[in-house]
């Protein structure tokens, strides 16, 4: 059961290929909220097998105006906000599972909202208050990588570069839990986050918050 004061954010991403992007979204949003004096947590879900290429996986953030009492729950069971780093995650999966009525979904996609609504789970109209889309690739700077041999790569650029920046900005605006000024302070590409904030498409679906 979710503590009533806690905002739960679930970020769906894909193992290995988009692991950093998903982590950047949760960590940047948590740090921005911390800048404004809130209590926060951000962590991965290792049950989702993040070491497997393209496997759907989740990252989590929790934000609260009061201290989080139960710090050792390693999954958000009742998310208020769900973010999809890649649009195909919307198809064939119930990414809204556990969400309470009045929730928010943000999807990284170049498609208009009207084209994506048909892929929402059947219960979405009674669950979602708002559905938002940001075309993150349009506003992101290219992220360079230094390959370190067979063991993998080290990505340069810091927190919130690449597509993560616009997604962070869009989520902050639609979620309404943190200011753009706070986001700018914690990301390495403030301009991309600002473009995400300004350019996100939002459709209000009307499900009431409980």
Beta strands, then each sheet from edge to edge (+ up, - down):
strand 1: 6-14
strand 2: 39-44
strand 3: 56-64
strand 4: 81-84
strand 5: 103-108
strand 6: 128-134
strand 7: 145-147
strand 8: 153-155
strand 9: 201-204
sheet 1: 2+ 3- 1+ 4+ 5+ 6+ 9-
sheet 2: 7+ 8-
end
